[in-house]
Amino acid sequence: MNAIDNSKIQNADISLGLLLETLAHAKNIPLVFHYDGKLVKAGYHVTEVKAGKFDALDCSANPESWTEIFVQLWDIEEGDRTHMPAGKFAAIIRKVSEHVKLDGSAKLTFEVSDGVQPMQLYQAAYPSLRAGQVHVELTPRAASCKPRNRWLAEENRKAAAACCGPAVESKCCG
């Protein structure tokens, strides 16, 4: 089976390892998640962390295989709690890793619900430091067609090679 190359994850879809590596430098700083145009409430909980290995056939009957880490956030207000420090979030993940094998390069998906609305799936962007807080933007995880994505990637690679190949002098390579 073909595995997704997790090292190709972009800033709009980071891995668990990259998130934890970034948070290691901000242990005492509040960790704030954003989704659907709002901040996660200060009392949020990490209610579940799970690892999955998936084997599937895509829409062109190509075998696919990947690992994914799911972090479930319960978006609630609770007493006078503040947003948890980045170090506490990392400690929760470390505790889970004592019992569940977590691949740091795995695709990272956040499951978010306020306990009333259905859980939604999000991908995480690269964290940023703003106003004394670590901010992580969560955007909806969209469905995609893997064969089309591979075809587009190949077309982009061909265009880049034609444009910027060693024997080509062109304005497109800047």
C-alpha positions in Angstrom: 0.0 0.0 0.0 1.1 3.6 -0.6 1.5 5.6 2.6 0.9 9.3 2.9 4.3 11.1 3.3 3.6 12.8 6.6 6.7 14.9 6.1 4.9 16.9 3.4 2.3 18.3 5.9 1.9 22.0 5.2 1.6 24.9 7.7 -2.2 24.7 7.4 -2.2 21.0 8.5 0.6 20.3 10.9 1.6 17.0 12.6 1.4 16.2 16.3 5.2 16.2 16.6 5.5 19.6 15.1 2.8 21.0 17.4 4.5 19.5 20.5 7.9 20.7 19.4 6.5 24.2 19.1 4.7 24.1 22.4 7.9 22.9 24.2 9.2 26.5 23.9 6.0 27.9 25.5 5.2 25.7 28.4 3.7 28.3 30.7 1.9 30.3 28.0 -1.9 29.8 27.6 -2.8 27.6 24.6 -5.8 29.0 22.7 -7.6 27.3 19.9 -9.7 29.1 17.3 -12.4 27.4 15.2 -15.4 28.6 13.2 -14.4 32.2 13.8 -14.4 32.0 17.6 -12.0 31.2 20.4 -12.4 27.9 22.3 -13.7 28.7 25.7 -11.2 29.0 28.6 -12.5 26.0 30.4 -11.9 23.6 27.4 -10.9 20.0 28.1 -8.9 17.6 26.1 -11.3 14.7 26.6 -9.7 12.1 24.4 -6.6 11.4 22.4 -6.6 8.5 20.0 -4.3 7.0 17.3 -5.6 5.3 14.2 -4.0 3.4 11.4 -6.1 3.4 8.3 -6.1 1.1 5.3 -8.5 2.0 2.5 -9.1 2.1 -1.2 -9.6 5.5 -2.8 -12.1 6.3 -5.4 -9.9 4.9 -8.2 -9.3 1.7 -6.3 -5.8 2.6 -5.2 -4.7 1.3 -1.9 -4.1 4.0 0.8 -2.6 3.7 4.2 -2.0 6.4 6.8 -1.8 7.1 10.5 -3.8 9.8 12.2 -3.9 11.3 15.7 -7.3 12.6 16.9 -7.4 15.1 19.8 -10.9 15.7 21.1 -11.6 19.2 22.6 -14.7 19.8 24.6 -15.4 23.5 24.2 -17.0 24.5 27.6 -16.8 27.3 30.1 -16.0 25.9 33.6 -15.8 28.1 36.6 -12.9 30.6 36.6 -10.5 28.4 34.6 -8.2 30.0 32.1 -6.9 28.6 28.9 -4.6 25.7 29.8 -0.9 26.3 29.5 0.8 24.8 26.5 2.9 22.6 28.8 -0.2 21.1 30.4 -1.5 20.2 26.9 1.8 18.6 26.1 1.7 16.7 29.4 -1.7 15.3 28.5 -0.3 14.0 25.2 2.8 12.6 27.0 0.5 10.7 29.4 -1.5 9.3 26.6 1.7 8.2 24.9 2.5 6.0 27.9 -0.5 3.8 26.9 -1.1 4.5 23.2 1.5 4.5 20.4 1.5 8.1 19.0 3.3 8.7 15.7 4.6 12.2 15.9 4.6 12.5 12.1 1.0 11.4 11.8 -1.8 13.5 10.4 -3.3 15.5 13.3 -7.1 16.0 13.5 -9.0 17.8 16.2 -12.5 16.8 17.0 -14.4 19.8 18.6 -17.8 20.1 20.2 -19.4 22.2 22.8 -21.4 19.2 24.0 -24.5 20.4 22.2 -23.5 20.8 18.6 -22.2 17.7 16.7 -18.5 17.0 16.8 -16.7 18.5 13.8 -13.3 17.6 12.4 -10.5 20.2 12.0 -6.9 20.4 10.9 -4.4 22.6 12.9 -2.3 25.3 11.5 1.2 26.1 12.7 0.9 27.8 16.2 1.6 31.5 16.5 2.5 33.6 19.6 0.2 36.7 20.0 -0.6 38.8 23.0 1.1 36.5 25.4 -0.8 33.4 24.2 -0.1 30.5 21.8 -2.8 30.5 19.1 -3.7 27.5 17.0 -6.1 28.0 14.2 -8.3 25.0 13.5 -9.9 24.9 10.0 -12.5 22.3 8.9 -11.0 19.2 7.5 -12.4 18.9 4.0 -12.9 15.7 2.0 -10.6 15.3 -1.0 -10.0 13.0 -3.9 -6.6 11.4 -3.5 -6.2 10.4 -7.2 -7.0 14.0 -8.3 -4.6 15.3 -5.6 -1.8 13.0 -6.8 -2.5 14.1 -10.5 -2.4 17.8 -9.5 0.8 17.3 -7.6 2.4 15.6 -10.6 1.2 18.3 -12.9 2.7 21.0 -10.6 6.0 19.0 -10.4 6.1 18.8 -14.2 5.4 22.5 -14.6 8.1 23.4 -12.1 10.6 21.1 -13.8 9.7 22.6 -17.2 9.9 26.1 -15.9 12.9 25.8 -13.6 14.9 22.9 -15.0 18.7 23.4 -15.3 18.7 23.9 -19.0 15.8 26.4 -19.0 16.3 30.1 -18.6 13.0 31.7 -17.9 11.4 34.6 -16.0 9.2 32.1 -14.1 12.0 31.0 -11.9 12.7 34.5 -10.6 
